């Protein structure tokens, strides 16, 4: 969620030359990076930043749950776990040990579109990070015992995050109703049945297809010398065999022509909740910046229209917010409202639509537009101060949108949004026919048995 701050920021550190900022002219920001490609197709991005003696290494793979097949869901996330179970020259769990004992941090993450592995370490441990990532890309050890172990870990994670969480089933069901095509329709964590059905052969084939150098981007940010680092990367990565390109996945949704609506009962929920989503465009589309500003004005923080109207003035909700999601394929504009126990969901839903109609019928105020720009700018500048975040942004933009230079143009696009643009995208996308609504109601209390 965005929050409004009426400030102008100026940053100055290696890799980010920044012009002086004034109230009228926001600071100019640029991340300078070089790109290289190895013979096996591995794409490399380097950002030298000698401000502090640290390095960040990211490997972004062009795979997510969008690439899974019916009956074999949860593979991308399961594989995120498997990648820490050892390779030819690294023992089970040793990746963690080597990074942590050398003063570093590391992890991995998977979503519907991409999978990312990352390390942040003192600069003198750059070669260690490259060795660890190359060894598992080349020679991950996949055994039945390791698969069974991580299958159980993922299933327990599913119990914690979905099955035993209030509204957990609602978030999973929402995508099933919202999307038509399988790539985004199923959850990233997968089903218990599909996880149980996964075989060693299935997992090995998934690794061969998607964890190839020509399906990955290696991003290094920090205190290093470019030529020396390129030599190290070539030494550890270039002899890893490339693989045929993975099969393409169609992620463009057909036009939605009527509202979709469903109700659920949740025994763990203590208050009604409303999930509303509107289909939007593919990621990095021409309307994305205006949708981000629209989301900020409508639901970004305590000064937003939905919070002020539904929470503060009408006292209808205990919480309300949302975001404009950007995916490789068709994205969505989402609103989530938790209804006060003494209010009715249909009243809350009607109040949300009143605010959407108002923002569609008249331009937003100048201060609202400036607030959205300030909030976006602040979040962006705070993010790229970190070497790890810069590496993550570059790798993600490259895999998802084939344009790493978006790291240098996103703020310009936000600054170019006008009040008319915000009104236009509200009229274009926030329409009843493009809408999906899922209402979750608490389960009725079980009848009590009178004491004898």
C-alpha positions as CSV (number, residue, x, y, z in Angstrom):
1,X,0.0,0.0,0.0
2,X,1.2,3.5,-0.9
3,X,1.4,6.3,1.7
4,X,1.6,9.9,0.9
5,X,4.7,11.9,1.8
6,X,5.1,15.5,0.6
7,X,8.9,15.4,0.2
8,X,11.4,15.5,-2.6
9,X,14.3,13.0,-2.3
10,X,17.9,13.2,-3.6
11,X,20.2,10.2,-3.6
12,X,23.9,10.1,-4.6
13,X,25.8,6.9,-4.5
14,X,27.7,4.8,-7.0
15,X,25.6,3.3,-9.7
16,X,22.9,5.9,-9.2
17,X,23.9,9.4,-10.5
18,X,21.3,11.8,-9.2
19,X,20.6,15.5,-10.1
20,X,19.9,18.0,-7.4
21,X,16.2,18.1,-6.4
22,X,13.9,21.0,-6.0
23,X,10.3,21.3,-5.1
24,X,9.4,21.8,-8.7
25,X,11.9,19.4,-10.3
26,X,12.1,15.9,-8.8
27,X,15.5,14.3,-8.6
28,X,16.7,12.5,-11.8
29,X,17.6,8.9,-11.0
30,X,19.4,6.4,-13.1
31,X,20.8,2.9,-12.5
32,X,23.8,2.3,-14.8
33,X,24.2,-1.3,-15.7
34,X,26.0,-3.3,-18.4
35,X,24.6,-6.4,-20.1
36,X,26.4,-9.5,-21.4
37,X,25.4,-12.9,-22.7
38,X,27.4,-16.1,-22.4
39,X,27.7,-18.7,-25.2
40,X,25.1,-20.9,-23.5
41,X,22.5,-18.1,-23.5
42,X,22.8,-16.9,-19.8
43,X,22.1,-13.2,-19.7
44,X,24.2,-11.2,-17.3
45,X,23.6,-7.8,-15.8
46,X,26.3,-5.9,-13.8
47,X,25.9,-2.8,-11.6
48,X,29.1,-1.5,-10.0
49,X,28.4,0.3,-6.7
50,X,31.5,1.0,-4.6
51,X,29.6,2.8,-1.8
52,X,29.8,-0.1,0.6
53,X,31.8,-3.4,0.5
54,X,28.8,-5.7,-0.3
55,X,27.5,-7.6,-3.3
56,X,24.1,-8.9,-4.2
57,X,23.7,-11.9,-6.6
58,X,20.3,-12.7,-8.1
59,X,19.4,-15.5,-10.5
60,X,15.9,-15.0,-12.0
61,X,14.5,-17.9,-13.8
62,X,11.8,-17.5,-16.4
63,X,9.4,-19.9,-14.7
64,X,6.5,-19.7,-12.3
65,X,3.3,-21.5,-11.6
66,X,2.1,-20.3,-15.0
67,X,4.3,-23.0,-16.6
68,X,2.6,-25.9,-14.7
69,X,0.3,-28.5,-16.2
70,X,-3.1,-29.8,-15.0
71,X,-2.5,-32.5,-12.4
72,X,1.1,-31.2,-11.7
73,X,0.5,-27.9,-9.8
74,X,2.9,-26.6,-7.1
75,X,6.0,-27.6,-9.0
76,X,7.6,-24.2,-9.3
77,X,7.2,-23.6,-5.6
78,X,8.3,-27.1,-4.7
79,X,11.4,-26.6,-6.8
80,X,12.2,-23.5,-5.0
81,X,12.6,-25.7,-1.9
82,X,14.5,-28.5,-3.8
83,X,17.1,-26.0,-5.0
84,X,18.5,-25.8,-1.4
85,X,18.8,-29.6,-1.0
86,X,22.3,-29.9,-2.4
87,X,24.2,-30.3,-5.7
88,X,27.3,-32.1,-6.9
89,X,29.8,-30.1,-4.9
90,X,27.5,-28.6,-2.2
91,X,25.9,-30.7,0.5
92,X,22.3,-30.8,1.7
93,X,21.7,-27.5,3.5
94,X,25.3,-26.3,2.9
95,X,24.2,-23.4,0.7
96,X,22.6,-21.8,3.8
97,X,25.6,-22.6,6.0
98,X,28.2,-21.1,3.6
99,X,26.2,-17.9,3.1
100,X,25.3,-17.4,6.8
101,X,28.7,-18.2,8.2
102,X,30.2,-15.6,5.9
103,X,28.0,-12.9,7.1
104,X,25.4,-13.0,4.3
105,X,21.7,-13.4,3.8
106,X,19.9,-15.5,1.2
107,X,16.6,-16.9,0.1
108,X,14.3,-17.7,-2.8
109,X,10.8,-16.8,-3.9
110,X,8.3,-18.0,-6.4
111,X,5.2,-16.5,-7.8
112,X,3.0,-17.1,-10.9
113,X,5.5,-15.5,-13.3
114,X,9.1,-15.9,-12.0
115,X,11.4,-17.7,-9.6
116,X,14.2,-15.8,-7.9
117,X,17.2,-16.9,-5.8
118,X,19.4,-14.4,-4.1
119,X,22.4,-13.9,-1.9
120,X,23.8,-10.7,-0.2
121,X,27.3,-11.1,1.1
122,X,30.5,-9.1,1.9
123,X,32.2,-8.1,-1.3
124,X,35.1,-10.5,-0.8
125,X,32.7,-13.4,-1.0
126,X,31.4,-12.8,-4.5
127,X,33.1,-15.9,-5.9
128,X,31.4,-18.0,-3.2
129,X,28.0,-16.8,-4.3
130,X,28.7,-17.4,-8.0
131,X,30.0,-20.9,-7.3
132,X,27.0,-21.8,-5.2
133,X,24.5,-20.6,-7.8
134,X,26.4,-22.2,-10.7
135,X,26.7,-25.6,-9.0
136,X,23.0,-26.0,-8.4
137,X,22.1,-24.8,-11.9
138,X,24.5,-27.4,-13.3
139,X,24.1,-30.4,-11.0
140,X,21.1,-30.2,-8.6
141,X,20.7,-33.6,-6.8
142,X,17.2,-34.9,-7.1
143,X,16.4,-38.0,-5.1
144,X,13.3,-39.6,-3.8
145,X,14.3,-38.9,-0.2
146,X,14.8,-35.2,-0.9
147,X,11.6,-35.0,-2.9
148,X,9.6,-36.6,-0.1
149,X,11.2,-34.3,2.5
150,X,10.4,-31.1,0.6
151,X,7.0,-32.3,-0.5
152,X,6.1,-32.6,3.2
153,X,7.6,-29.1,3.9
154,X,5.5,-27.5,1.1
155,X,2.3,-29.3,2.3
156,X,2.9,-28.0,5.8
157,X,3.4,-24.5,4.4
158,X,0.1,-24.9,2.6
159,X,-1.7,-25.9,5.8
160,X,-0.2,-22.8,7.6
161,X,-0.8,-20.3,4.8
162,X,-4.0,-21.5,3.1
163,X,-5.9,-24.3,4.8
164,X,-5.7,-23.0,8.4
165,X,-5.7,-19.3,7.7
166,X,-8.9,-17.1,7.8
167,X,-9.8,-16.2,4.2
168,X,-7.0,-18.5,2.9
169,X,-9.5,-20.6,0.9
170,X,-11.1,-17.4,-0.4
171,X,-7.9,-16.0,-1.9
172,X,-7.2,-19.3,-3.6
173,X,-10.8,-19.6,-4.9
174,X,-10.8,-16.0,-6.1
175,X,-8.2,-16.7,-8.8
176,X,-10.1,-19.8,-9.9
177,X,-13.2,-17.6,-10.5
178,X,-11.3,-14.6,-11.8
179,X,-9.2,-16.3,-14.5
180,X,-10.2,-18.6,-17.4
181,X,-6.8,-19.9,-18.5
182,X,-5.0,-22.4,-16.4
183,X,-1.7,-20.5,-16.1
184,X,-3.1,-18.0,-13.6
185,X,-6.2,-19.9,-12.5
186,X,-4.5,-22.2,-10.1
187,X,-2.5,-21.3,-6.9
188,X,1.3,-21.2,-6.8
189,X,1.4,-23.4,-3.8
190,X,-0.4,-26.2,-5.5
191,X,-2.9,-28.8,-4.3
192,X,-2.2,-31.6,-1.8
193,X,-3.2,-34.2,-4.4
194,X,-0.9,-32.8,-7.1
195,X,2.0,-32.5,-4.6
196,X,1.5,-36.1,-3.6
197,X,1.5,-37.2,-7.2
198,X,4.8,-35.6,-8.1
199,X,7.5,-38.2,-9.0
200,X,11.3,-37.9,-9.2
201,X,11.0,-38.1,-13.0
202,X,8.5,-35.2,-13.1
203,X,10.8,-33.1,-10.9
204,X,13.9,-33.9,-12.9
205,X,12.2,-33.0,-16.2
206,X,11.0,-29.7,-14.8
207,X,14.5,-28.9,-13.8
208,X,15.9,-29.8,-17.2
209,X,13.4,-27.6,-19.1
210,X,13.2,-24.5,-16.9
211,X,16.5,-24.3,-14.9
212,X,18.7,-23.9,-17.9
213,X,21.2,-21.0,-18.3
214,X,19.3,-19.8,-21.4
215,X,16.1,-19.5,-19.3
216,X,17.8,-17.4,-16.6
217,X,19.2,-13.9,-15.9
218,X,22.1,-13.4,-13.5
219,X,22.3,-10.0,-11.9
220,X,25.2,-8.8,-9.8
221,X,25.1,-5.5,-8.0
222,X,27.7,-4.1,-5.6
223,X,31.4,-3.5,-4.9
224,X,33.3,-5.4,-7.7
225,X,35.3,-4.8,-10.8
226,X,33.3,-5.6,-14.0
227,X,36.1,-7.3,-16.0
228,X,37.1,-9.5,-13.0
229,X,33.5,-10.4,-12.3
230,X,32.8,-11.3,-15.9
231,X,35.8,-13.7,-15.8
232,X,34.4,-15.4,-12.7
233,X,31.0,-15.7,-14.2
234,X,32.4,-17.2,-17.4
235,X,34.5,-19.6,-15.3
236,X,31.5,-21.0,-13.3
237,X,28.6,-20.7,-15.7
238,X,29.6,-20.9,-19.3
239,X,30.1,-24.7,-19.5
240,X,26.5,-25.4,-18.2
241,X,24.6,-26.8,-21.2
242,X,21.8,-24.8,-22.7
243,X,18.4,-26.5,-23.3
244,X,15.7,-26.0,-25.9
245,X,13.4,-23.1,-25.2
246,X,10.5,-24.1,-22.9
247,X,7.0,-24.2,-24.4
248,X,5.1,-20.9,-24.6
249,X,2.1,-20.3,-22.3
250,X,-0.9,-18.3,-23.4
251,X,-1.6,-15.8,-20.6
252,X,-3.9,-13.4,-22.4
253,X,-7.4,-13.7,-21.1
254,X,-10.5,-13.4,-23.4
255,X,-12.7,-10.4,-22.8
256,X,-14.9,-10.8,-19.8
257,X,-18.5,-9.8,-20.7
258,X,-20.4,-10.3,-17.4
259,X,-19.9,-9.9,-13.7
260,X,-18.7,-13.1,-11.8
261,X,-19.9,-13.5,-8.3
262,X,-19.5,-16.2,-5.6
263,X,-20.1,-16.5,-1.8
264,X,-18.0,-18.7,0.6
265,X,-18.4,-19.7,4.2
266,X,-15.3,-19.8,6.3
267,X,-15.2,-21.4,9.7
268,X,-12.0,-19.5,10.6
269,X,-13.2,-16.0,9.6
270,X,-14.6,-13.7,12.3
271,X,-15.9,-11.0,10.0
272,X,-17.2,-10.8,6.4
273,X,-14.7,-10.0,3.7
274,X,-15.3,-8.8,0.2
275,X,-12.7,-9.4,-2.6
276,X,-13.3,-7.4,-5.8
277,X,-11.1,-7.7,-8.9
278,X,-11.3,-6.0,-12.3
279,X,-9.4,-7.4,-15.3
280,X,-6.8,-5.0,-16.7
281,X,-4.1,-5.2,-19.3
282,X,-0.9,-7.2,-19.7
283,X,2.1,-6.0,-17.6
284,X,4.0,-3.0,-18.7
285,X,1.1,-1.9,-20.9
286,X,0.4,1.7,-21.8
287,X,-2.2,2.1,-19.1
288,X,-0.1,0.6,-16.2
289,X,1.2,3.9,-14.8
290,X,-2.2,5.5,-14.8
291,X,-3.6,2.4,-13.1
292,X,-1.0,2.7,-10.4
293,X,-1.9,6.3,-9.8
294,X,-5.6,5.4,-9.8
295,X,-5.0,2.7,-7.1
296,X,-3.0,5.2,-5.0
297,X,-5.8,7.7,-5.1
298,X,-8.6,5.3,-4.5
299,X,-7.0,3.0,-1.9
300,X,-3.4,4.0,-1.1
301,X,-3.2,4.7,2.6
302,X,-5.2,6.7,5.2
303,X,-5.8,9.7,2.9
304,X,-7.2,7.6,0.1
305,X,-10.9,7.9,-0.9
306,X,-12.0,4.4,0.1
307,X,-10.4,4.7,3.6
308,X,-11.7,8.2,4.2
309,X,-15.3,7.3,3.0
310,X,-15.8,3.7,4.2
311,X,-13.6,3.6,7.3
312,X,-13.5,7.0,8.7
313,X,-16.8,8.7,7.7
314,X,-19.3,5.8,7.3
315,X,-17.5,3.4,9.7
316,X,-18.4,0.4,7.5
317,X,-15.1,-1.5,7.5
318,X,-12.3,-2.5,9.8
319,X,-9.9,-2.5,6.9
320,X,-9.8,-1.6,3.2
321,X,-7.1,-1.5,0.5
322,X,-5.8,-3.0,-2.6
323,X,-3.4,-2.7,-5.5
324,X,-3.0,-2.8,-9.3
325,X,-1.2,-6.0,-10.1
326,X,1.2,-6.3,-13.0
327,X,1.8,-9.7,-14.5
328,X,3.3,-11.0,-17.7
329,X,-0.2,-11.7,-19.0
330,X,-3.6,-10.2,-18.0
331,X,-3.4,-8.5,-14.7
332,X,-6.0,-7.2,-12.2
333,X,-7.1,-4.2,-10.1
334,X,-8.0,-5.5,-6.6
335,X,-9.9,-4.2,-3.7
336,X,-10.2,-6.0,-0.3
337,X,-12.6,-4.9,2.4
338,X,-13.1,-6.4,5.8
339,X,-16.7,-5.6,7.0
340,X,-17.5,-4.5,10.5
341,X,-19.6,-7.2,12.3
342,X,-22.5,-4.8,12.7
343,X,-22.6,-3.9,9.0
344,X,-23.8,-5.7,5.9
345,X,-21.5,-6.7,3.0
346,X,-23.9,-5.4,0.4
347,X,-23.9,-2.0,1.9
348,X,-20.1,-1.9,1.9
349,X,-20.0,-3.1,-1.7
350,X,-22.4,-0.4,-2.8
351,X,-20.3,2.2,-1.0
352,X,-17.2,1.0,-2.9
353,X,-19.0,1.3,-6.2
354,X,-20.1,4.8,-5.3
355,X,-16.5,5.9,-4.9
356,X,-15.5,4.2,-8.2
357,X,-18.3,6.0,-10.0
358,X,-17.2,9.3,-8.6
359,X,-13.6,8.9,-9.7
360,X,-14.8,7.8,-13.2
361,X,-17.1,10.8,-13.6
362,X,-14.8,13.7,-12.5
363,X,-11.1,14.3,-12.6
364,X,-9.1,13.8,-9.4
365,X,-7.7,16.8,-7.5
366,X,-4.2,18.1,-8.2
367,X,-3.1,17.2,-4.6
368,X,-4.2,13.6,-5.2
369,X,-2.2,13.3,-8.3
370,X,0.9,14.8,-6.6
371,X,0.4,12.5,-3.6
372,X,0.4,9.4,-5.9
373,X,3.6,10.6,-7.6
374,X,5.3,11.3,-4.2
375,X,4.3,8.0,-2.8
376,X,5.5,6.1,-5.8
377,X,8.7,8.0,-6.0
378,X,9.4,7.5,-2.3
379,X,8.8,3.8,-2.5
380,X,11.0,3.5,-5.6
381,X,13.9,5.4,-4.2
382,X,13.8,3.6,-0.8
383,X,13.8,0.3,-2.7
384,X,16.8,0.9,-5.0
385,X,19.0,2.1,-2.2
386,X,19.5,-1.6,-1.5
387,X,21.9,-3.5,-3.8
388,X,19.7,-6.6,-3.4
389,X,16.5,-4.7,-4.4
390,X,18.2,-3.3,-7.5
391,X,19.3,-6.7,-8.5
392,X,15.8,-8.1,-8.0
393,X,14.2,-5.3,-10.0
394,X,16.6,-5.6,-12.9
395,X,16.2,-9.4,-13.1
396,X,12.4,-9.3,-12.7
397,X,11.9,-6.6,-15.4
398,X,14.2,-8.5,-17.8
399,X,12.3,-11.8,-17.4
400,X,8.8,-10.5,-17.2
401,X,8.9,-7.6,-19.7
402,X,12.2,-8.1,-21.6
403,X,13.2,-4.5,-20.6
404,X,15.6,-4.0,-17.7
405,X,15.8,-0.3,-18.5
406,X,12.3,0.0,-17.0
407,X,14.2,0.6,-13.7
408,X,15.2,4.0,-15.2
409,X,11.9,4.9,-16.9
410,X,9.1,3.9,-14.4
411,X,9.2,7.2,-12.6
412,X,9.0,9.1,-15.8
413,X,5.9,7.3,-16.7
414,X,4.3,8.0,-13.4
415,X,5.2,11.7,-13.7
416,X,3.6,11.8,-17.1
417,X,0.2,10.6,-15.9
418,X,-2.5,13.3,-16.0
419,X,-5.7,13.7,-14.1
420,X,-7.5,12.9,-17.4
421,X,-5.5,9.6,-17.7
422,X,-6.7,8.5,-14.3
423,X,-10.3,9.2,-15.1
424,X,-9.9,7.5,-18.5
425,X,-8.5,4.2,-17.0
426,X,-11.2,4.2,-14.3
427,X,-13.9,4.4,-17.0
428,X,-12.1,1.8,-19.1
429,X,-11.3,-0.9,-16.6
430,X,-13.5,-0.5,-13.5
431,X,-16.7,-1.7,-15.2
432,X,-19.3,-4.1,-13.8
433,X,-18.8,-6.5,-16.7
434,X,-15.0,-6.8,-16.0
435,X,-15.7,-7.4,-12.3
436,X,-15.3,-10.5,-10.1
437,X,-16.7,-10.4,-6.5
438,X,-16.1,-13.1,-3.9
439,X,-17.8,-12.5,-0.5
440,X,-16.6,-14.6,2.5
441,X,-19.0,-15.0,5.4
442,X,-18.1,-16.4,8.9
443,X,-19.6,-19.9,9.5
444,X,-22.6,-19.9,11.8
445,X,-21.7,-20.7,15.4
446,X,-22.2,-24.3,16.3
447,X,-25.2,-24.9,18.6
448,X,-24.2,-25.4,22.2
449,X,-25.3,-28.5,24.0
450,X,-27.0,-27.6,27.3
451,X,-25.2,-28.8,30.4
452,X,-26.9,-31.8,32.1
